């Protein structure tokens, strides 16, 4: 019975297939609907979250920029008043002047949430400050507010400090002025004063070195242990010499306030302040974390100074480079990347001209939680409906399984034998055979399979042999062109089959104490492995004989005699054109053994000379003679061209030959170029000429150009 009748019986037995198909289609439809709803909600939520994060980080950066401008403006006023006092230009009562316009009802009591010392666990212990006093001390002495300290112009700065603070309530933490001689003023006054030499601080040294007002990156305040920004500016005397630095210290929480919108997006959001900096090992640019603000579950949000060097790593080098480029260019952006093992959405915006930026990071899972819940709900509802129809089909399916076990064993047993045998054959086991007694198409396929294996084994062995022969033959061609002063050499050989009978070789020679180069071009009649073997033998014999005493005629005679011993019973032969060029003597000598003459082009006279000669092809007559020819006084710029007949006998789709005339015109038109360029032009034009016509013979071409001034282009 044929297999199609067996399949018909199987299809009739499983008559419930349409029901299964309909059930599957309904399952697929609802599943796709749920998936599409989830995808659409994901896309919508991601778009909304991206816009929200970008807006939030831009708002934070904008607020920070605005507050920074206000603080720098206040700093300029503070600096100006200091310079006036040190110049002695202030007159009258400073306190009265700076108290004007200030409401007496404004509170001047310390703010507990600002003036407290923060521990590592996040707890903050308040301490007292006095807005009516300033702490003044010489860092080099133990004296405080006495002697020259009390007489310093800094003593009259309290009204200025207080006025600026009340203009910007809740913004300033400290107003500090420190002179080069170590005199320090800090407002408001603090009892528990830490003798920290601010002259070593980054904000002090940067203001002195740049000579301008600047905004320093976040650092840890030594008194409150809080993360702060510092705006500092140099103070100058009448001669313009820097005598100190005045600064305003601002807690980072006074500018970057807690944002309920971020908590609505995720309870695991994280905020960072980062800056591009060179990596210590490679010197490339990385993103260093300067400060972080995590979102604990049951703790107040707080900025934490990162004292140890930490790098912002997202596991994607390309994304990191893009973020660095955006920060350096001052661009705001939102990107999706993997951070701390989670896929996150991160928004960033620069807050300084040096690339310092605020980064908001929200886990993607938190953003998509609503979409995931909706998708799970749809799947749960569908699963309930699916169980009902599943119970109906269980009985039918059980019956079909029992029937299918018997039918599949009968129908697919022989096919499985073929599959197993094919797998063993693919692994290289050519001894495998299948035993199928059926008389249907599967049985016939098994018999054809058994017949195919020996033929396939023979073809595989032949292919391996051809591949080995091709590799060996390619290795016999020169891997590098010779470098000999006065000559510019180029050569190329293209085979039409896996192996070929063409070859070229460059053999160093020494004639009468002068170095030269021997150029051999051969063409074995025919194709295949036998021609490749004869070519390899001829090349080896020629190379061995060149190194022995004797002139070229004796050399070719000996080589021909040895080749005839190998070709006597085969009928193979080989044409050869061998020439020796001695650049120093300006001579070229050659022997033509049945090969086409070489061409010598002289651009000065625009003429071609054929290097002819008499000589029989190698491998035909053991006693054949090979007289040599010689040409003297070759001149710079002349070009020697020779190859095999596959070059000029190449045919196009119209069965026209490329011809030696086209070859001459190409050499004439490009004779001023290097030999390699001439060779490229010839093969390019030949490829255009052939178009889609197959190669009928191997193609080998050698170009030797007498270089100008006796030098090759490389020298």
C-alpha positions in Angstrom: 0.0 0.0 0.0 1.3 3.5 -0.9 2.1 6.0 1.8 -0.6 8.4 0.6 -3.3 5.8 1.4 -1.7 5.2 4.8 -1.8 9.0 5.5 -5.5 9.1 4.3 -6.4 6.4 6.9 -4.6 8.3 9.6 -6.4 11.6 8.8 -9.8 9.8 8.7 -9.0 8.3 12.1 -8.2 11.6 13.6 -11.5 13.3 12.7 -11.3 15.6 15.6 -8.6 17.7 14.1 -10.9 20.5 13.0 -12.1 20.9 16.6 -8.6 21.1 17.8 -7.7 23.6 15.2 -10.6 25.9 16.2 -9.7 25.6 19.8 -6.1 26.4 19.0 -7.1 29.4 16.9 -9.3 30.7 19.8 -6.5 30.2 22.2 -4.0 31.9 20.0 -6.4 34.8 19.3 -7.1 35.5 23.0 -3.4 35.1 23.9 -2.4 37.5 21.1 -5.1 39.9 22.3 -3.7 39.8 25.9 -0.2 40.1 24.6 -1.1 43.1 22.4 -2.9 44.8 25.3 0.2 44.2 27.5 2.6 45.5 24.7 0.4 48.6 24.1 0.3 49.3 27.8 4.0 48.8 28.1 4.7 51.2 25.2 2.3 53.8 26.6 3.7 53.5 30.1 7.3 53.7 28.8 6.5 56.7 26.7 4.8 58.4 29.7 7.6 57.4 32.1 10.3 58.6 29.6 8.6 62.0 29.3 8.0 62.2 33.1 11.6 61.4 33.9 13.0 63.7 31.3 10.7 66.5 32.6 11.7 65.8 36.2 15.4 65.7 35.6 15.2 68.8 33.5 13.2 70.6 36.2 15.7 69.6 38.8 18.6 70.8 36.6 16.7 74.0 35.8 16.0 74.7 39.5 19.6 73.9 40.4 20.8 76.3 37.6 18.5 79.0 38.8 19.5 78.6 42.4 23.2 78.5 41.4 22.8 81.9 39.6 21.1 83.4 42.7 23.9 82.0 45.0 26.6 83.3 42.6 24.9 86.7 42.6 24.8 86.7 46.4 28.5 85.6 46.4 29.4 88.5 44.2 27.8 90.9 46.7 29.6 89.2 49.6 32.9 89.4 47.8 32.3 93.1 46.8 31.6 94.0 50.4 34.7 92.2 51.6 37.0 94.0 49.0 35.5 97.4 50.0 36.3 96.7 53.6 39.8 95.6 53.0 40.3 98.7 50.7 38.9 100.9 53.5 36.2 102.4 51.4 33.3 101.6 53.7 32.1 104.4 55.9 29.3 104.9 58.5 27.6 102.1 60.4 27.7 98.9 58.4 25.1 97.3 60.6 22.6 100.1 60.1 23.2 100.1 56.3 22.7 96.4 55.9 19.8 96.2 58.3 17.7 98.5 56.1 14.8 96.8 54.5 15.0 93.7 56.6 11.8 92.9 58.5 12.3 92.6 62.2 9.6 89.9 62.3 11.7 87.4 60.3 12.7 84.4 62.4 16.4 84.2 63.2 16.4 81.0 65.1 18.4 78.1 63.9 16.7 75.6 61.6 17.0 72.1 63.3 16.8 70.2 60.0 19.7 72.2 58.6 22.1 72.5 61.5 22.5 69.0 62.7 25.3 66.4 62.5 24.3 63.5 60.4 25.5 60.0 61.4 26.1 57.0 59.1 22.8 55.5 60.0 21.0 58.7 58.8 20.1 60.1 62.2 20.7 63.8 62.6 21.8 65.4 66.0 21.0 69.2 66.1 23.6 71.7 67.4 23.3 75.4 68.2 24.3 78.3 65.9 24.1 82.0 66.5 22.9 84.3 63.7 24.1 87.4 65.6 27.7 86.3 65.7 30.3 84.8 63.5 33.1 82.5 64.5 36.5 84.0 63.7 39.7 82.2 64.4 43.3 82.0 63.3 44.0 78.5 62.0 47.6 78.9 63.1 46.8 79.9 66.7 44.3 79.1 69.5 43.1 82.6 69.8 39.5 83.4 68.8 37.9 86.9 68.4 40.8 88.6 70.1 43.5 91.1 69.1 44.0 91.4 65.4 41.2 89.0 64.8 38.6 91.4 66.3 40.2 94.3 64.5 40.0 92.6 61.1 37.6 94.0 58.4 35.9 90.6 58.6 34.4 91.6 62.0 32.0 94.0 60.3 30.6 91.4 57.8 27.9 90.1 60.0 25.2 92.5 58.7 26.2 91.5 55.1 26.1 87.8 55.9 22.8 88.1 57.7 21.1 90.3 55.0 22.1 87.9 52.2 20.8 84.9 54.2 17.5 86.5 55.0 17.0 87.4 51.3 17.4 83.7 50.6 15.9 82.0 53.7 16.7 78.3 54.2 19.2 78.2 51.3 22.6 79.0 52.9 24.3 76.6 55.3 27.5 78.5 56.0 29.1 81.8 54.7 32.8 81.5 55.0 35.7 83.8 54.4 39.3 82.7 54.8 42.4 84.7 54.2 45.8 83.6 53.1 47.3 84.2 56.5 44.9 81.7 58.1 42.2 84.1 59.5 38.9 82.3 59.1 35.3 83.7 59.4 32.3 81.4 59.5 28.7 82.6 59.8 26.5 81.8 61.7 28.7 81.2 64.7 29.0 77.6 65.9 30.2 76.6 69.3 31.5 73.2 68.5 33.9 74.3 65.9 36.0 71.8 64.0 39.5 73.3 63.1 39.4 72.3 59.5 41.9 74.2 57.4 39.7 75.3 54.5 42.7 76.5 52.6 43.3 72.9 51.6 39.7 72.5 50.4 39.0 72.1 46.7 36.8 75.2 46.5 39.5 77.3 48.0 42.4 76.2 45.7 40.2 76.3 42.6 39.1 79.8 43.3 42.7 81.0 43.9 44.0 79.2 40.8 41.3 80.3 38.4 40.9 83.8 39.9 37.1 83.7 39.2 33.9 82.8 41.0 33.0 79.2 40.5 30.7 76.4 41.6 32.5 73.4 43.2 31.3 69.8 42.8 29.5 68.2 45.8 31.6 67.6 48.9 31.0 66.5 52.5 30.7 69.4 54.9 33.0 68.6 57.8 30.7 70.2 60.4 27.3 68.7 59.5 28.5 65.6 57.5 26.0 66.6 54.8 26.5 66.7 51.1 26.8 70.3 50.0 27.7 72.6 47.0 30.1 75.4 47.5 30.2 78.7 45.5 33.6 80.4 46.1 35.3 83.5 44.7 38.7 85.1 45.3 39.0 88.2 47.4 41.5 90.8 46.1 43.2 93.9 47.7 43.5 97.3 46.0 46.5 96.0 44.0 44.4 93.1 42.6 46.3 90.5 44.6 44.3 87.6 45.9 44.3 87.8 49.7 41.7 85.1 50.4 38.5 83.4 49.3 34.9 83.9 50.3 32.4 81.2 49.9 28.7 80.2 50.4 28.0 76.6 51.4 24.6 75.3 50.3 23.2 71.9 51.3 22.3 69.8 48.3 18.8 69.1 49.9 18.0 72.8 49.9 18.2 72.8 46.0 17.2 69.2 45.1 14.1 68.7 47.2 12.2 65.4 47.5 9.9 64.8 44.6 6.6 62.9 45.1 6.4 62.2 41.3 9.5 60.0 41.5 8.0 58.0 44.3 4.8 57.5 42.4 6.8 56.0 39.5 8.8 53.6 41.7 9.6 52.9 45.4 13.1 51.9 44.3 14.1 55.0 42.4 17.7 56.3 42.8 19.2 59.7 42.1 22.9 60.2 41.4 25.2 63.2 40.8 27.9 62.1 38.3 30.7 63.6 36.3 32.8 62.4 33.4 36.4 61.7 34.5 39.4 59.8 33.1 39.6 56.1 34.2 42.8 55.5 36.2 43.8 52.3 34.4 43.1 52.9 30.7 43.0 56.7 30.5 39.6 56.5 28.8 36.7 58.6 30.0 34.3 57.1 32.5 31.4 58.3 34.6 32.2 58.8 38.3 29.5 58.8 41.0 30.0 61.8 43.2 26.8 61.5 45.3 23.8 59.3 45.6 20.3 59.5 46.9 18.6 56.2 47.4 14.9 55.5 48.0 14.7 53.3 51.1 11.4 51.8 52.0 10.8 53.2 55.4 13.5 55.9 55.7 13.7 59.5 54.7 15.4 60.2 51.4 18.9 61.6 51.9 21.9 62.4 49.7 25.0 60.5 50.5 28.5 61.6 49.6 30.5 58.8 47.8 33.9 59.1 49.5 35.5 56.1 47.7 35.9 56.2 43.9 32.9 54.6 42.3 32.0 54.4 38.6 28.6 54.4 36.9 28.5 51.0 35.2 25.6 49.9 33.0 27.2 46.9 31.3 27.0 48.4 27.8 30.1 50.2 26.4 28.2 51.9 23.6 25.5 53.2 25.9 28.1 54.5 28.3 30.0 56.3 25.5 26.7 57.9 24.3 25.9 59.1 27.8 29.4 60.6 28.2 29.0 62.4 24.8 25.7 63.8 26.0 27.1 65.0 29.3 30.1 66.6 27.7 27.8 68.3 25.2 25.4 69.5 27.9 22.5 67.5 26.5 19.5 66.0 28.4 18.6 62.5 27.6 16.7 59.3 28.6 18.1 55.9 28.0 17.2 52.3 28.8 20.1 50.2 30.2 21.0 47.5 32.7 22.0 48.9 36.1 22.8 46.9 39.3 21.4 43.7 37.7 18.1 45.3 36.6 16.8 46.8 33.4 16.2 50.5 34.2 15.1 53.7 32.6 17.6 56.5 33.4 17.2 60.2 32.7 20.1 62.7 33.0 20.7 66.4 32.7 23.9 68.4 33.2 24.1 70.9 36.1 27.5 72.4 35.2 29.6 73.3 32.2 32.1 70.5 33.1 29.5 67.8 32.5 28.4 67.2 36.1 24.9 65.9 35.8 21.9 64.7 37.8 20.8 61.2 37.0 17.4 59.7 37.9 17.2 55.9 37.7 13.9 53.9 37.9 13.7 50.1 37.5 11.8 49.2 34.3 9.9 46.5 36.2 8.3 49.1 38.5 7.2 51.2 35.5 5.7 48.2 33.8 4.1 46.6 36.8 0.6 47.8 35.8 0.9 46.4 32.3 2.2 43.1 33.7 -0.8 42.9 36.1 -3.2 43.5 33.3 -1.6 40.9 31.1 -1.7 38.4 33.9 -5.3 39.1 34.6 -6.3 38.5 30.9 -4.3 35.2 30.9 -6.0 34.0 34.1 -9.4 34.7 32.8 -8.6 32.8 29.6 -7.1 29.9 31.5 -10.4 29.4 33.3 -12.3 29.1 29.9 -9.6 26.9 28.6 -9.9 24.4 31.3 -13.6 23.8 30.5 -12.9 22.9 26.8 -9.9 21.0 27.8 -11.9 18.6 29.9 -14.1 17.8 27.0 -11.2 16.9 24.7 -9.3 14.8 27.3 -11.2 11.7 26.6 -10.9 12.1 22.8 -7.2 12.8 23.0 -6.6 9.7 25.2 -8.2 7.5 22.6 -6.3 9.2 19.8 -3.0 8.7 21.6 -3.5 5.0 21.8 -4.4 4.8 18.1 -1.5 7.1 17.2 1.0 4.9 19.0 0.1 1.9 16.8 -0.2 3.9 13.6 3.0 5.9 14.1 5.0 2.8 14.8 3.8 1.3 11.5 4.0 4.5 9.4 7.1 6.2 10.8 9.1 3.1 11.7 10.8 2.9 8.4 11.2 6.6 8.1 13.0 6.6 11.5 15.4 4.1 10.1 16.2 6.4 7.3 16.6 9.3 9.7 19.0 7.3 12.0 21.0 6.2 9.0 21.2 9.7 7.6 22.5 11.0 11.0 25.3 8.3 11.0 26.1 9.2 7.4 26.4 12.9 8.3 28.9 11.9 11.0 31.1 10.2 8.3 30.0 6.5 8.7 29.8 5.3 5.1 29.3 1.7 6.2 25.7 2.4 7.3 22.8 0.7 5.4 19.1 0.5 6.0 16.8 -2.6 5.8 13.3 -1.7 4.7 11.1 -4.5 3.4 8.2 -2.3 2.5 7.2 -2.0 -1.2 5.9 1.5 -1.1 7.8 4.8 -1.7 9.6 4.5 1.7 11.0 1.1 0.7 12.1 2.4 -2.6 13.8 5.4 -0.9 15.7 3.0 1.4 17.1 1.1 -1.6 18.1 4.3 -3.3 19.7 5.4 -0.1 21.8 2.2 0.1 22.9 2.7 -3.5 23.8 6.4 -2.9 26.3 5.8 -0.1 29.2 4.2 -2.1 28.9 6.9 -4.8 28.9 9.6 -2.1 32.0 8.1 -0.5 33.9 8.2 -3.8 32.9 11.8 -4.4 34.0 12.8 -0.9 37.4 11.2 -1.4 37.8 12.9 -4.7 36.8 16.3 -3.3 39.3 15.9 -0.4 42.0 15.0 -2.9 41.2 18.0 -5.1 41.2 20.3 -2.1 44.6 18.9 -0.9 46.0 19.3 -4.4 44.7 22.9 -4.6 46.3 23.8 -1.3 49.6 22.2 -2.3 49.6 23.9 -5.7 48.8 27.4 -4.2 51.6 27.0 -1.7 54.1 26.5 -4.6 53.4 30.0 -6.0 55.6 32.7 -4.5 54.1 34.2 -1.4 56.0 37.4 -1.7 57.2 39.3 -4.8 61.0 39.7 -5.0 62.6 43.0 -4.0 65.6 43.7 -6.2 66.9 47.1 -6.9 66.1 48.5 -10.3 63.1 46.3 -11.0 59.4 46.6 -10.2 57.7 43.2 -10.3 54.1 42.0 -10.2 52.5 38.7 -11.0 49.2 36.9 -10.7 47.7 33.5 -11.5 44.0 32.5 -11.6 42.9 28.9 -12.1 39.7 27.9 -13.9 39.4 24.7 -11.8 40.4 23.5 -8.4 43.9 22.8 -9.8 45.7 24.2 -12.8 48.7 23.8 -15.0 50.0 27.4 -15.0 52.8 28.6 -12.7 55.2 31.4 -12.3 58.3 31.7 -10.1 61.1 34.1 -9.2 64.5 32.6 -8.6 67.5 34.6 -7.4 70.5 34.1 -9.7 74.1 35.2 -9.8 75.9 35.5 -13.2 79.5 36.5 -13.4 79.5 37.8 -9.8 76.4 40.0 -10.4 73.0 39.4 -8.7 69.9 39.1 -10.8 66.5 37.5 -10.9 65.2 34.5 -12.9 61.6 34.7 -14.1 59.9 31.5 -15.1 56.4 31.2 -16.6 55.1 27.7 -17.5 51.9 26.2 -18.8 51.2 22.5 -18.6 48.8 21.1 -21.2 45.5 20.1 -19.8 43.8 20.4 -16.4 43.3 18.4 -13.2 45.6 16.7 -10.7 48.0 15.2 -13.3 48.8 18.6 -14.7 49.2 20.0 -11.2 51.7 17.2 -10.3 53.7 17.8 -13.5 53.8 21.6 -12.8 55.0 20.9 -9.3 57.8 18.5 -10.6 58.9 21.0 -13.2 59.1 23.8 -10.7 61.2 21.7 -8.3 63.5 20.6 -11.1 64.0 24.1 -12.4 64.7 25.5 -8.9 67.3 22.8 -8.2 69.0 23.1 -11.6 69.3 26.9 -11.4 71.5 26.6 -8.3 74.0 24.3 -10.1 76.8 25.5 -12.5 76.1 26.0 -16.2 74.4 28.5 -18.5 70.7 28.7 -19.2 70.8 26.5 -22.3 72.5 23.7 -20.3 70.0 24.2 -17.4 66.9 23.9 -19.7 68.4 20.9 -21.5 68.9 19.0 -18.2 65.4 20.0 -17.0 63.8 18.8 -20.2 65.6 15.5 -20.0 64.4 14.8 -16.5 60.8 15.8 -17.4 60.8 13.5 -20.4 61.4 10.6 -18.0 58.2 11.5 -16.2 56.0 12.2 -19.3 57.2 9.4 -21.6 54.1 7.3 -20.9 51.6 10.0 -20.2 51.9 12.3 -23.3 51.8 15.4 -21.2 54.1 18.3 -22.0 54.7 21.9 -20.8 55.6 25.2 -22.4 58.1 27.4 -20.5 59.5 30.9 -20.9 62.5 31.5 -18.7 64.4 34.8 -18.6 67.1 36.2 -16.4 67.4 39.9 -15.7 70.6 41.5 -14.4 69.6 45.1 -13.5 73.1 46.2 -12.9 74.3 45.2 -16.4 71.0 46.3 -18.0 70.6 42.9 -19.7 67.9 40.4 -20.1 68.5 36.8 -21.3 65.8 34.3 -22.1 65.0 30.8 -23.5 61.7 30.1 -25.1 60.6 26.5 -24.8 57.4 26.3 -26.9 55.9 29.2 -25.0 54.4 32.4 -26.5 57.0 35.2 -26.9 57.3 37.8 -24.2 56.7 41.5 -25.0 59.1 44.4 -24.3 57.5 47.8 -24.4 59.6 50.9 -24.8 57.6 54.1 -23.9 60.3 56.3 -25.3 59.8 55.0 -28.8 56.3 53.6 -28.2 57.2 50.3 -29.7 56.8 46.6 -28.7 59.5 44.0 -29.2 58.7 40.3 -29.1 61.3 38.2 -27.3 61.3 35.3 -29.6 63.4 32.2 -29.7 63.5 28.6 -30.9 62.9 25.8 -28.5 60.6 22.8 -28.2 58.1 22.4 -25.3 59.5 20.5 -22.3 58.7 16.8 -22.0 58.5 15.9 -25.7 62.0 15.2 -27.0 64.8 14.3 -24.4 67.6 15.5 -26.7 66.1 18.8 -27.7 68.3 21.9 -27.7 67.4 25.2 -26.1 69.5 28.1 -27.4 69.5 31.3 -25.3 68.8 34.8 -26.5 70.0 38.1 -24.9 69.0 41.8 -25.1 71.4 44.5 -23.8 70.9 48.0 -22.7 67.4 47.8 -21.4 66.3 51.3 -20.2 64.3 52.7 -17.3 60.6 52.8 -18.0 60.6 49.7 -20.3 58.1 47.1 -19.4 58.5 43.3 -19.9 55.2 41.4 -20.2 54.6 37.7 -20.4 51.9 35.2 -19.5 50.0 32.1 -20.5 47.6 31.9 -23.4 44.7 31.9 -21.1 45.0 35.7 -20.9 44.8 36.7 -24.5 42.6 33.7 -25.5 39.9 34.6 -22.9 36.5 34.8 -24.6 33.4 36.9 -24.0 29.8 35.7 -24.3 30.0 36.4 -28.1 33.0 34.0 -28.4 35.4 36.8 -29.2 39.0 36.5 -27.9 40.6 39.1 -25.7 43.7 39.1 -27.9 47.3 40.3 -27.6 46.4 43.7 -29.2 44.2 44.6 -26.3 47.0 43.5 -23.9 49.4 45.8 -25.8 47.0 48.8 -25.6 46.6 48.3 -21.9 50.3 48.1 -21.3 50.9 51.2 -23.5 48.2 53.2 -21.7 49.4 52.4 -18.2 53.2 52.0 -18.7 53.8 55.1 -16.5 52.2 53.4 -13.5 53.8 50.7 -11.2 53.8 47.1 -12.3 51.1 46.1 -9.8 48.8 48.8 -11.2 49.4 47.7 -14.8 48.5 44.1 -13.6 45.3 45.3 -12.0 44.2 47.2 -15.1 44.8 44.1 -17.3 42.7 41.8 -15.1 40.0 44.4 -14.6 39.6 44.9 -18.3 39.7 41.2 -18.9 36.9 40.6 -16.3 34.8 43.3 -18.0 35.5 41.7 -21.4 34.5 38.2 -20.3 31.4 39.4 -18.4 29.5 36.3 -17.4 31.4 33.9 -19.7 33.2 31.1 -17.9 37.0 30.9 -17.8 38.2 28.3 -20.3 41.8 28.2 -19.2 44.2 29.2 -16.4 45.4 32.8 -16.6 48.9 33.8 -15.5 50.5 37.2 -16.1 53.9 38.6 -15.0 54.9 42.3 -15.4 58.5 43.4 -14.9 59.2 47.1 -15.2 62.6 48.7 -15.3 62.4 51.2 -12.5 63.4 54.9 -12.8 66.9 55.8 -11.3 67.5 52.1 -10.7 65.1 52.0 -7.7 61.9 50.1 -7.1 58.9 52.1 -5.9 59.3 50.7 -2.4 63.0 51.8 -2.1 
